[in-house]
Each structure stands twice: as C-alpha cells, then as structure tokens.
C-alpha cells in the first residue's frame, strides 16, 4: 500500500482537472503522509445525516480530509488510522462503498511504495510511481466522519510494475476518462466496483527518488 504520495498541484488546478469547486482550499502542492490533511474531491453531504435527496446531484467540490480513518474498536489500536481499504466486502467499509455519497477522488501526482531489499546505504528501497497518461490522477477513495473528517484509499491486486518492486497490492488508480470519475462519485456499487482493478503497467513510470513534477498550472 502507498505510505506516501505527492500532490504537486494547487487547489485551482485540481478543481479544473476534476470539474470541481475549489472554494477556499489553501492547498498549494507538496507531499502527503499518513495522519495529514490533503484535498479530496467529493460530492457527498459531509456532516449531514441521511442520504442525498432523491434525483438530486450535489456539487462536486474539494474538501480537506485527514488520510487515515479511525479504526473500529475491535482493532485495538485507536491511535493508528486505517490508510487503505483492502477488503471491499468488509463490514467496516461496505456500507460506505455501496453509498456513492461516501466515495471520493484522492488527487495525486506520484506515490511511493516500499520495495524488496535495501539500497547501498542499507535503507529500505523506495519506488516512486508516476503515470505517463495522467500527470495529475485520482486514487479511488472513501470517506468517513467520526472524530475527524478522514479518508482511505482502496487497493487491489498489484500489476506487473508493482510486483517487480516486490509488492502484491497497489492503490486503485482511476482511468483518465471523466466518466470513470463520475461513476466512482455517483454510480451504483455494481458499476463502481468494476473500477477496482490494477492500472496498466505500460502507463506507469518508476524511479527511486521522489519526483518533483512541474505543477499543472506552471507546465
């Protein structure tokens, strides 16, 4: 699972890329680590109980959320947020995933996975991945409201690029097609779950150091 990702794009560029309202989000770009706030794109009614009004599609917008959902009491470690969704059928997640209101897009420009082995300095290998077809892309995410407004990233079986780095799972990356984004934000779970699939290895680029990409508003 990703333990760090970069979002080298300001809120205005994120809003343009995902047809969302930026509002007053102060994000200017940079790394995102567990337990930190980052922009996500949502069409849900945060902090308002109950489902969306029938037949009404709410505005898509950017909102800051903390990466790491507070775990269920059975987890035993309340201080450690759940970063990823590994089992979409888990009782902890399935209710939120079936309700499109709780799905979100998690914008990113690169992500890091720990690889097998160590480097010349004896440190664990880092593998940073970017996408050839999407300089600014979206992970499939899901949000919850409990003690804090938080989110987690869905994972799936690793593609060849991630397996070569020593991983057996990878984050779910949505296609560049805006219809895929709309399906994740608004579609029924029968359609949305088809997007939980490995991204094409041929469209991924790997490097050992954190990439600092030109921001979309400066490229």
DAPENOR-V282978 format. One record per run of one state. SS is the DSSP state (H for helix, E for strand, L for the rest). FROM is the first residue (numbers start at 1). TO is the last residue. If there is no record, write none. Layout:
BEGIN
<<SS | FROM | TO> <SS | FROM | TO>>
END
This chain:
BEGIN
<<L | 1 | 3> <E | 4 | 7> <L | 8 | 10> <H | 11 | 17> <L | 18 | 20> <E | 21 | 21> <L | 22 | 29> <E | 30 | 33> <L | 34 | 36> <E | 37 | 42> <L | 43 | 60> <E | 61 | 67> <L | 68 | 68> <E | 69 | 69> <L | 70 | 72> <H | 73 | 75> <L | 76 | 81> <E | 82 | 82> <L | 83 | 83> <E | 84 | 85> <L | 86 | 93> <H | 94 | 98> <L | 99 | 99> <H | 100 | 102> <E | 103 | 108> <L | 109 | 109> <E | 110 | 118> <L | 119 | 123> <E | 124 | 131> <L | 132 | 136> <E | 137 | 145> <L | 146 | 148> <E | 149 | 157> <L | 158 | 159> <H | 160 | 164> <L | 165 | 168> <E | 169 | 171> <L | 172 | 172> <E | 173 | 173> <L | 174 | 177> <H | 178 | 186> <L | 187 | 188> <H | 189 | 195> <L | 196 | 200> <H | 201 | 203> <E | 204 | 207> <L | 208 | 219>>
END
